[in-house]
Amino acid sequence: MFVAVAGNIGSGKSSLTRMLGSYYNWKTYFESVDDNPYLSDFYGDMNRWSFNLQVYFLSKRFNDHKKIVESPESSIQDRSIYEDAEIFARNLHLIGKMDKRDYTNYVELFKVMMQYLKPPDLLIYLEARIETLLTQISRRGREYEQSIPRSYLEQLDDHYKEWISNYKSGPLLIIPSDEVDFVHERGDFNRVLLLIQSKLLEIGYANNK
């Protein structure tokens, strides 16, 4: 089983990935954040570092995706490779932070990678309002994230809505996450878990839980 968790910045992807990995004993793959050599610079100067950052993410995500597909273990991934291209790189180009030459180069690289990758068996999308994202970004306290403008999150949210509405690569589960605190409330996690278990059974995944 290969599950990917998708969602905007601050939606709870990493936490849900960690918790589901622990619950199902799945191998976990997390987004490269704390060890990312470009992220802090990017938020300080998006025009200068957007292409470098997106190529770094794309490379890391491709390697993780390839490992997952080739492994006999069940795995869960924090953010999918599709989001790199369909959401983040696309948005940076549209708002003028990545020029046409770099964006065209990036998209061509992404297309080549897609020829070698099998899509996830299940994509879980955490849907959240901008207010929820801002609250959770503030709560987790990453210094470089505190300067993210609300408008940037809104732009990403628009792209996420479009991407999810057109997602056809495999089974999809949308979880509204505004009114649940699955990190701190066990009951909320259990409710989310029931939705996921039902979807897993629907697509033929059996487990011993």
N, C-alpha and C positions, 0 to 999 in steps of 0.2 A: 504494500500500500504506500502510495506517495501522495501526501497531503500538503498543499501550500496554503498559507494564511496571508490574505491580502488586505490592504486597508491604508488609509491616509496616515500621515505622521501623527502619532499620539493616539491611535485607535485601539491599541492594546495587542497588537500582533505578537510581539516578542513574549509577552506574558502568557498569552494563550498557547503559543507554540511550546513554551517551557512546560506548562501545566498538562497539555495533552500528551507531550512526549513522555512525561513522567507517568501519567495515568495508563497509557497504552503500551509503555515500554518501547516507544519509537525512538529512533535516532534523530537528534535535533540538529538543524542547520540554521544558524542565526545570521542576520544581516551584519556586515562588517561595519561597526559604528565606532566603538572605543579605540580600535586599532587602525582606523581609517586615516591615511596621511593627508587627505584632501578636504575632509568635511568641514573642519573649523575655518580653513581658508575660504572655502566655497561660500559659507554664510557671510563672510566678511567682504567678498568680492565675487559675485556670481558670474559676471561677465568673463573674468579672467580664468576661473577655475571650473566652469560648468562642464566643458568637454572632458577635462582630465578626470573629474569626479565620476561622470557617467560611464566612461570607459572602464574605470577602476571597478565600479559596481557591476557592470556587465561582465567583465572578466571573472570576478569572484563568483557571481551568480551562475554563470555558465559552468564553471568548474564544479560547484556544489550540485547543480542540477544533473550534470553528467555522472557524478559519483552516486547520486541517489538512484538514478535509472539503472546503473550498472550493478548496484548492490543488491544482495539477496534480502537485506533487512528492510523492514518498513521504516519510513522516514517522514518527517514533517519539516517544512521549510518556512522560515520567517521572511515573507515577501517573495513574490515570484519574479522570474526574469522578464515576464511580459510587462510588469509595471514599470520597469526601468525604461523601456522604449515607449510604451503606449501612454504613460502618465508623465514621468519626470522629464525625460529628454524632450518629448514633444512639447511639454509646457514651457520648458526653458527656451526652446526655439520660438514658440509663438509669442512669448513676452519679450523677445529680443535679447535674451541672455546667452544664447548659443547661435552663432551665425549660420547661414545656409550651408556653407562649405563643410563646417564641422558636423552639422546635423545630418547632411547627406551621407557623409563618411560613416557616421555612427549607425544610421539606419541600414546601410549596406552591410555593415559588419553584423548587425543583429539578424538580418535576413539569412546570412550564411550560417550563423549559429542555429537558427530555427530548423535548418535542414537535418540537424543531427540530434534533436531533442524530442523525446516523447513527453507529451503534456502530463500534468498531474492527474492522478485518479480522482481527486476531489480538490476543488478550490473553495476555501472558506473566505467569505468577504465580510469584514467587520464594518458595518455601516454606522457612522456617527456624525452628529451635528458638529458644526464648527466650534460651538461653545464647549462641547465635550472634549474636543481635541485640544483646545487652548488650556482647559483645566488640567488635563492629564499631562500635557507638555510642561506646564508650570510645576506640577506635583513631582515629576521625576527629576527636575532640576538640572538638566544638561545645559551648561552655560551657553554654548553656541546656539542652542535652539530657542533661547529666550528672546532673541531678536527676530524670529520668523514673523513676518507681517501676516495679519489676518487675511489680507487679500491673496497672499500666496497660497494659503491653505484653501481658500475658496476656489482659486483657479484649479488646484489639484482635485478638489472635490468634484468640480464640473467634469473633468476628464475621467475621474473614476466612475461617475454615473453613466457616462457615455460608453466607457469600456465594458462595464459590467452588463449593461443592457444589451450589448452585442457579443458577449462572451459565448463562444460555441466550441471551445477546445475540449470540453469534458463536463462532468457533473459539477454543479455549482450550488453552494449553500450560503444564503445571505442571512447574517445574524445582526439584527438591530441591537447596538450595544450602548445606547444612551442611558437606558434605565436599569442596566445591570452592572454590578461591580463584581465580576467573577474572580478578581484577584483577592479581594478581602472578605467576600461573603460566600460561604460554602454553598448556601442555597442557590445563589445566582449561578455559580459554576455548575451545579447539578442541573439546573434548567438548560443552560447552554449545552451541557454534555448530552442531555436527552435529545436535543435537536440534532447534534452531531451523530450520536449513535443510530438514530432513526435513518439518517441519510446514508451512513455507512452500510447498514443492513440493506437499504434500498439498492445500493450499487454492488452488493454481494460480498461485503467484507465481514468475515466472522472473526470474533475474538473471544477470549476466555473470561472477559469481565462480567 
